[in-house]
């Protein structure tokens, strides 16, 4: 299993432009995509070279291009990544609950899970809470919960490139499982977990299509590492592969072994830079499809709109390294505005009942 040294791990975390990612790749023993092409579990073009990294298709599907390019707007995959982060935080709390009590019943919905584990109701109900002491307590819980999830918008003026980095402090993945979870397509273990938000295991991957490169780093929470499992940090890089002679490009990630496992580094390397557990996706040279001057404002508005009433709050650093915006969705903003205007009721506008169906 290929290891990562401490300096390279720091460089991967700090890579915010395509040229910086390429500089890191230049220091790694990477077999070029022209020399090794994965086709299926029992057929490849080229030979695996021990001690080297190879490009394998995301989801182990060389025809993944069409599936990954499904997102309609570039902000949608970012919202999906944030939802994944919320799920990772909920699952971390659930797994720790099971460690204390293996018979603890699972929550019946994401809302129930957030109330049980974080003590939070619907975020848009908090501004309408009349009890001042209770509202203050809930505000404190929000400020604690927001520490677990953030999205950072970075801009490199020289290269005129945006990078979007999503970081969660959730359960994380063991290095040996990243290729079958974070780098899979359409694979999910959420269907039998009613407290999870999504189910298809697809949406966030569309961010690859809007990026020149994507870096992925993950570490399982140390107290949840399975017996016999390995503590440590796994990482990889995703790029679009334009293999010569192939009509449709596909998306590939760097693997360290033929089973698809990604390279890793020992836990002490991650702890030295404060990476205790969770996941970080950085989508480099992200194409927002518009004027760079308006992207920060657009991202704030778009994420609040797409995540209209998110399960958990999160922070947005929109080119302001030390000044995050607390993100709680447009529903919460409307409720707050309604309170300012003196309206105590719901923020929804009521309409008269309308008949359904055509004429008899």
N, C-alpha and C positions, 0 to 999 in steps of 0.2 A: 504494500500500500504506500503510495507516494506521500511523503510528508511535506509540510510547508515550514520554512524557517520563520523566525520571529519578524525579521525585517520585511519579508515578502507579505506576511499577513498584514502588517501595518500599511504597506503600500496598497494592498487590495482594498482595505477599509478606506483609504484616503483617495482612491482613484475617482476623479470626478469629470474626466474628459476621455474621449476616445484615445487620444495619444497616450494618456497616462495608463490606460488599460493595456494598450499595445506594448508599452514599455515593460509592464509586469509580465505579459505573455512572452516577451523576448528573453526573459530570465528563466523561463520554465522549459523543461524538455518536452516540447509539444511536437507530435507527429502531425504534419500538415494534412488538411482534408483531402488533398489530391493523392496522398499516399495510403490513407486508411479510410474506408467508407463502410459504415455498418449498414447492412441490408436487413438481416433478420438474426435470430438467435443462433442459427447454424450456417450463416453465409455472410462473408465479408469480402470486400475488395482490399487486398493488402494483408499484411501480417502484423499481429500485435507485437510491439516491442517492449519488453519488460523494462521497468524503470522510467517509462515515458507516459505522457498524457496523450489521450486520443479524443477526437471529436466524435461523439455519439449523438444520434437524434433525440431531442426532447420527446419523452413518452415512448422511446424506442420505436418511433414511427417515422420513416424517412419521407412520408407524405404528409407531414404535419403542418406544412405551410398554410394550407387553406383553413385548417381548424384554428390555428393561432391568430390568424388575421380576421377574426370574427367581430372584434369590437368596432362599434360604430363611431365613437368619439375617443380621442386619446385620454380623456379624463376618466372614462369608465373603468379601464383596467386598474388605475390607481385606487379608485374606490373599492374595487374587488380585493386588492391587496390589503387595504385597511380592514375590510370585513374579515379576511383571513386572519389578520392580526387580532381582531376582537375574539374570533373563535379560539385562537391559540391561548389567549388570556383566560377564557372561560374553561377550556380544557385543562389548563394548568391547575386551576382551582378545583375542578372535578377530580382529577387524578390524585391530588393531594387529599381531597376529602375521602376518596376510596382507600388511600393508604392508611388513614386514621380509622375508617369504618368501612370494611369491604361490603357491608350490606346497606350502605346509604342509598336510598332511592334516587334515581336520576331525575333532574328537573324535567318538566313536561314541555318546556318551551324556552327559547333564548331569554325572554323577559323574566321568566321565573328564575333562570340561572343567574342573571345579572342581579336580581333582587337578593337571592340567597348568598351569593359569593361577594358581591360588592356593596350591598345595602342600598342600591339605587332603583328608584321607580323609573317610569318613562321620563326621559330628560325634559320633555316639554311640559310635564306637570309640575316641575319644581318651581318655576316662576310664579305659578298660581297658588303655591302653598302659603296659606295665611299665617300659620304659626311661625313667627320669626326665628325662634330657637331651632325648630325643626329644619327650616330652610337653611339656616347657618350650618347645621350639622350635615345636611345633604351637599351643600357647597364644599365643605371640607372633604367629603367622600369623592366628589367630582375631581377635586384637585389632586387627590391621591390616585384615583383611577387613571387620570390622564397621563401619569408618569409612565404607564406601561405601553403606550403606543404613540408614535409620531411619524410625520411625513415631512421631509425636508426638500425644498426646492433650491437647488444650487445653480448658479450661473457663472460661467467662465467668459469674461468679456473678450479676452484675446481670441479664443476659439469660437466664441459666440455659440456656446453649447449649454443646454440645460441638462441637469441630472436630477432625477427624482429618487430619493432614498426613503424606503419605508422600513421602520425598525419597530419590532415588538419585543416585549419582555415576557413572552408566553412560554409554552412548554418546550419549544424547540424540537429538533430532530437529532437523533444520533447520526454520526457521519455515514454509517453503513446503510441508513434508510433514506437518505436524502434523494437518491435517484428514483426511488419508488414512491415518493410522496411529493416533495416540493418540485421535482423535475418530471413528474408524470403528467399525463393528459387524460382526463376523463376517469381517473381512478380515485375512489373515495371510500372512506370508512364512516361517512356521516349519516348514511341512510337510516341506520338504526339508533341514531342519537338525536332525539327530538329537540335537544337544547342547542344544537348547532344551527347556524344561520343558513349557509348554503348547502348544496348537495352534489353538484355536478363535477367539481374539481377542475374547472376549465377557465373561468373568466380572467383571473389574474395573469395567466400566461399570455394573453393578448398584448401585454406591455412589451413583450419581446419584439413585436412587430413594429413598435414605435421607437425602438432603441437601436443604436448602433451596437452596443454591448450591454449585457446585464450581468451583474455579479451577485452571487448568492452565498450567504454565510449563515450557518446555523449551528447551535449547540443545544443539546438536551439539558433541561434543568438537572443538575447533578443528583438531586435527591430522587429523581424519577428514572435514572438510568437502569435499564433492566439487568437482572443478574446475568452475568456473562457478556453483557453489552459493553461497548467501549465509550468511556467519557472522552470528549475531545470535540474539536470544531471541524466541520466539513465545509468546503467551499468549492465553488465552480464559477465558470464564465460561460455565458450563452452568447452566440452570435448567429447571424444568418449565413448559411452556407450556400455559395454559388458555385457548386462543383462543376467543373468543365464538362460539357456534353450533356448536362441535365437541364431540362426545360423549366422545371419548377424548383425554386430554391426551398430549402427547409432550414429549420432551426436546430442547432446542435450545441451540446455542452461538453465541457472537458471532463473526461472520466479517467480514473487512475487504474482501473482494472477491468477485465473483460466482462465482469458481471454488471458493470455500469456504475460501480461505487465511485464517489468523488474523492479527490485528495483531502487530506486532513492534517491538522496540527494538534499537539497535545494541549490539554486544558490550561496549563500554566501560561502558555503563550497568549491565549485569549484573555486570561485573567489579568495579565500585565497591562492590557489596554482597556480593561473594564468590560469585556464581553463575557458576562456571567452566564447568560442563557438567552434563548429566543432566536429570532431570525432577522436578517437584514437583506432586503432586496434593493439594489441600486441599479436603476435603469439609466444608462449613460448616453448622452447625446440624444435626448428624448425629443421627438418631433411633435410639437403641439399644433402645428399646422397654421400658425398665425404670427402676428407681430410679437416680438420678444418683450416689448415695453408693457404689454397688457397681460402677460401670462400670469404674473403673481396675483393680480386682482381676479383674473378669470378663474384661477385654480381655487381660490377661496370661495368664490360664488358657486362654482360648479360642484365642488365636493359637498358643500352644505345642501345643495339642491339634490344631488344624486343620493346622498346619505341623509335623506330628509329628516329621519328620526332614528339616528344610530343607536345601537345597543349600548355602546360605551363612548365616552368622550375621548378625544385625542388632540394632539397638538400639531399645528401646521406652522412650520418655519418657512415662510415664503421670502427667501433671500434676506432674512433677518436672523442671524445666527443666535442672538440672545433674546429675541422678542417673539415668542410664539403666540399665535392666535389660538385660543381655546375653541375647538370645533365641537358643536353639539347639534348641528343640523338646523335647517330652516324652520322646522316645527317649533323648536325651542326659541328661536329668534322671534317668530310670530307671537308666541305666547308672552314673551317678555314685552314686546311692543304693545300687545293688548292690555297688559297690566298697567303700562305707562299711561294708556289712554283711558283707564278706568273701567275696562270691560272684564268682568270676572269669569265669563263663560268660556265655552270652547272656542278655539281659533278657527274651526271649520265653519263654512257658510252653509246654512241649511237650505234645502230646496224642497218644494212640494213633491209628494210622491208622483211618479210618472208611470203610466201603464207600460207593460212589457209585452212584446209580441205584436203580431199584425192583427188585422180585422178578422173576425170569425167568418 
